[in-house]
Amino acid sequence: MPFIKKSYIIEKLLPNVAIEKLIGQYVTLKKSGASYMCCCPFHNEKTPSCQVTPSKQMFYCYGCKAHGNAIDFIMKYKNLSFVEAVEELSQFAAIPVEYDENSKFSKTEVDKYKEYYELMDRCASLFTKFLNSPEGAQGLDYFKNARGLTSKNIVESRLGFAPRDSKLFINAVCKKASDKQALVDLGMLITGNYGLRSMYRNRVMIPIFDKRGRIISFGGRTMGDDKPKYMNTKETPIYKKRKELFGLYETLKANNNRPSRIVVVEGYMDVISVRQAGCSYAVASLGTATTAEQLNEMFRYTDKVICCYDGDSAGRHAAWHALETVTPVLQESKEIYFAFLPEEHDPDSLVREKGLSAFSEFLDNAISYAEFLVLHKSNSYNLNDPNELSTMVNDTINFIKTIPLASMQNVSLLLLSKVSGMSQPMLYEMLKNAKNTETNKPTAFEKEFSYKEKTVSQGEGIFKTPMRKLMAFVIQQPIVVSSVYHEFALDTFITLCKRLNVRGSEQLEGLLNMILETPDITAANFIEVTRQGPYETIVRTLMSAPLNISFENGSKELKFEEKIDYFSDIMSKVLEKPLKDRAEVLKIQLAQGNTKVLNEYTALQKEILSADV
């Protein structure tokens, strides 16, 4: 947990944030009974599918499944960290933040990070100043004439120039003694045989923003053929190149955090050039091949990613590496495509010579994951040679086996059938017999409560057992449960569930203990109590599961007394089958002459009869 007190969030902040007023600042809400409906700000839609429920202090989108409390909304809408979202909500509620000084994350450490960001911003401003000075005339000429960038694009991208003389930069950027060490930490200054000097000299400078618009790194490019052509800041406390994407901030900003597609190109200048041409959804990896972390990050905001590469062998090799990388993280409803430009062009040269429409045409005609998979494998062998054809089929089948989606496996087999001339049933049989190389298997706990959006979307199917439905009620209606906690003897109920080995008893006990500790806990507070803990997966999975206690999009809801009856009915269903199963076991033991179980058997029969009534 970060350095903000959890008690402050649960007891002071969330009760003073009206979620409908908060969300109403960003979208138009329409009253619908006890709730509000709006078009979801997290995906493109024309018909409102996002429900905001003040009584629960929760929001839930029936389209993209985005859900949570006020903190979750601000984190998702503004791309803020947890701490930053809490601080912003505190300003909204006009409540001073209470920090936990005993936390492993001290406020001093957070202030240090703020200083890092301020220093990087100061560096960018200084590089811009140098670019527009006589010292940077060569750099400005490079951007405008060699690259064809407009003054507007140069300013908006905050492009700059690093002077040849390190002292000019160091003297201008360092305002106090500690700044030098901080800039060393940030990779902007380096120490060597000649003392402290600037990392970048006589290079045009391209700032790299995180998804919140803070400068976290720089790329420095030569203006000629000097080597290395590009120099990138080392990894620092605020910059992890495997996780960041150049241009993602601008893409999210231009598309309200939900671009219809994102195209991955190879270089910084490609992104800046196609953006100038009108493509608002281009990003680039940072001096490395596209990583799984970067692909997952893109899939948070869009359902379609296009990897765009040069048409030469190097480009196709990079594309294949991207396909291998994305395979373990493939998701239902998420699509990845591959576009290949003519060998004589990269995105920058293509849009400058032929315009945005030519570039967009290549993107529109991109080939799918399965198509590129089979195309790459088939082009790697001579299919006229029976031996090589056999090797290709086996090689492709083994790769298809690693695909985590059955639908994608089937499509790949269909395409492989067309290329190989072998029937789909035959290939499917080979797939079943292929060696499974999958190593990352979910734990039993993850299988039981897999926190994926698709799980939530399965509606009633999520309630595989009455216990799940009971836990969902406890999470969604904690006030009801709290009001009858002692009357319904829930401690005794838990003991009985555990004695009968009802699956999920331990998890239910943990949830009920939270209610016992905080009797006035709300559904929104449940998220904060369990955030980053072992129960977060359960709570988020079941928080929006359909209990059918409200109707007409929340316009009508069961009365409080009816909810209590509903709760009682679920409790009965939880015990119904385990009681009968246990009674059957005891009946067999009695038949075998074990009279010691008679009392337990009689008691269970009474329980079963009372439940039937």
VENHU-V303161 format. One record per residue. OMEGA is omega in degrees with one decimal (none if undefined). Layout:
# VENHU-V303161
OMEGA, OMEGA
This chain:
# VENHU-V303161
177.6, -168.1, 175.5, -177.6, 178.7, 179.2, 177.5, -178.3, -173.6, -172.2, -174.8, -172.5, -174.6, 177.6, -177.8, 176.4, 176.0, -171.5, 179.8, 177.4, 178.1, -177.2, 178.9, 175.5, -172.0, 179.5, 178.2, -179.7, 176.6, -177.6, 178.0, -176.7, -179.3, -177.5, 175.2, 175.8, 177.6, 171.5, -174.9, 178.2, -175.1, 171.1, -176.9, 178.1, 178.2, 179.1, -177.9, 178.3, -178.2, -177.4, 176.3, -174.3, -178.1, -177.3, 177.6, -173.5, -175.7, 168.8, -179.7, 177.4, 179.7, 179.7, -176.4, 176.9, 173.0, -176.9, 176.6, 179.0, -176.3, -179.8, 178.6, -178.8, -178.4, 177.9, -175.7, -174.9, -175.5, 179.8, -178.9, 170.7, -179.6, -177.9, -179.6, 178.8, 177.8, 179.5, 178.7, 177.6, 178.4, 175.3, 179.0, -178.6, -178.9, 179.0, 178.4, -178.8, 176.3, -176.5, 178.4, -176.4, -179.2, -178.7, 177.8, 175.2, -178.3, 177.3, 178.1, 179.9, 178.5, 177.1, 178.7, 178.2, 176.9, 177.8, 177.5, -178.4, 179.2, 178.4, 179.6, 177.7, 177.8, 177.6, -179.0, 179.1, 179.7, 178.1, 177.5, 178.7, 179.1, -178.7, -176.8, 177.2, 176.7, 179.4, -175.7, -177.3, -179.8, 179.3, 178.9, 177.0, 178.7, -178.5, -173.6, -173.3, -179.6, -176.7, 176.0, -179.3, 177.5, 177.4, 179.5, -179.7, 179.4, -179.8, -177.3, 179.6, -179.6, 179.0, -176.1, -178.4, 176.4, -176.9, -178.9, -178.0, -178.8, -175.6, 178.7, -179.0, -175.0, -177.9, -177.3, -173.4, -175.8, -179.4, 176.8, -173.0, -176.2, -178.7, -177.9, 179.8, 178.4, 179.1, 171.4, 177.4, -176.5, 177.5, -179.9, 175.4, 178.1, 178.0, -179.9, -178.7, -177.9, 177.5, -176.3, 178.1, -178.6, 176.9, -175.4, 178.6, 178.3, 178.2, 170.0, -171.8, -178.9, -179.2, 178.6, -177.6, 168.1, -173.5, 175.3, 177.2, 177.1, 179.5, -176.3, -176.6, 175.9, 167.9, 179.2, -176.3, 174.3, 179.6, 178.5, -177.7, 179.2, 178.6, -6.6, -178.5, 178.3, 170.5, -178.7, 176.2, 175.6, 175.3, -174.5, 177.2, -177.7, -175.8, 175.1, -168.5, 179.3, -174.1, -173.7, 177.8, 177.1, 177.7, -178.1, 179.5, -179.7, 178.7, -179.6, -179.3, -177.2, -174.4, 177.2, 177.9, -178.3, 176.6, 179.5, 174.4, 174.8, 177.6, 178.4, 176.8, -168.5, -172.6, 178.1, -176.1, 174.4, -179.5, -176.6, -177.8, -178.4, 175.5, 177.6, -179.4, 177.4, 177.5, -172.3, -172.8, -179.1, 176.6, 176.2, 173.5, -168.6, 175.6, 180.0, 175.8, -179.8, -175.6, 176.8, 178.6, 179.8, 178.8, 177.1, 179.0, 178.8, -178.9, 173.5, -171.3, -178.2, 177.8, -175.0, 176.7, 177.2, 175.7, -175.5, -176.5, 172.6, -175.9, -179.6, -175.9, 179.0, 178.9, 179.5, 175.5, 178.0, 179.1, 179.5, 177.3, 178.2, 178.7, 178.1, -178.4, -175.2, -174.2, -178.9, -175.7, 176.3, -178.4, 172.9, 177.8, 174.9, -175.0, 173.8, -177.4, -179.5, 178.8, -179.2, 179.7, 174.7, -175.2, -177.2, -175.7, 161.4, -176.6, -179.4, -177.0, -178.0, -178.1, 179.2, -177.9, -172.8, 176.6, -176.7, -176.3, 179.0, 178.4, -179.2, 179.8, 176.9, 178.9, -179.1, -178.8, 179.8, -179.3, -175.1, 177.3, -175.8, 179.5, -179.1, 178.1, -177.2, 179.2, -179.4, -178.7, -177.2, 178.3, -178.7, -176.9, 172.1, -173.3, 175.3, 177.5, -177.9, 180.0, 180.0, 176.2, 178.5, 179.3, 179.9, -179.0, 179.7, 179.7, -178.9, 178.7, 179.7, 177.9, -180.0, 179.3, -177.6, -179.1, -174.9, -177.3, -179.5, -179.6, 179.6, 175.4, -177.8, 177.9, 178.9, 177.9, 178.2, -179.9, 177.4, 178.3, -179.2, -178.0, -173.5, -176.1, 179.3, -176.8, 178.5, 178.4, -179.8, 179.4, 178.9, 177.9, 176.2, 179.4, 179.8, -177.2, -178.8, 179.6, -180.0, -179.1, -178.4, -178.4, -176.6, -180.0, -178.4, 176.3, 178.9, 179.6, -179.8, 177.2, -178.3, -179.4, -179.8, -176.7, 175.5, -177.4, -176.6, 178.7, -179.3, -173.8, -176.1, 175.1, -175.7, -178.5, 180.0, -179.0, 179.8, -179.9, 175.3, -179.9, 177.7, -179.9, 178.4, 178.9, 177.4, 178.8, 179.6, -178.5, -175.5, -176.0, -175.6, 179.2, 177.8, -178.6, -179.9, -176.3, -177.8, -173.5, -176.8, 179.4, -179.8, 178.5, -174.5, 175.4, 178.2, 178.4, 179.7, 179.5, 179.3, 178.6, -179.3, 178.9, -179.8, 179.0, 177.4, -177.6, 179.8, -177.5, -178.6, 179.4, 177.9, 179.1, 178.9, 179.8, 179.7, 176.9, 177.0, 178.2, 180.0, 179.5, -179.3, -173.9, -179.0, -179.7, 177.8, 178.0, 179.2, 179.9, 178.3, 179.9, -177.6, 179.2, -174.8, -176.6, 179.9, 178.1, -176.1, -178.4, -176.4, -179.1, 179.8, -176.0, -177.1, 178.9, -173.9, -175.9, -175.8, 178.0, -174.0, 177.1, -179.0, 174.9, 172.4, -174.0, 175.7, 179.0, 176.0, -178.1, 179.4, -177.7, 178.1, 175.7, -175.7, -179.6, 178.7, 176.2, 177.7, 177.5, 178.8, 178.8, 179.1, -179.9, 179.8, 178.2, 179.6, -178.9, 178.4, -174.9, -171.2, -176.6, 178.3, 178.3, -179.1, 178.6, 179.8, 178.9, 179.1, 177.6, -179.4, 178.9, 178.5, 179.5, 176.5, 179.7, 179.1, 175.5, 179.8, -176.3, -178.5, -176.9, -175.8, -178.1, 179.6, -179.7, 179.8, 179.9, 180.0, 178.4, 177.6, 178.1, -178.7, 179.5, -179.8, 178.0, 179.4, 179.1, none
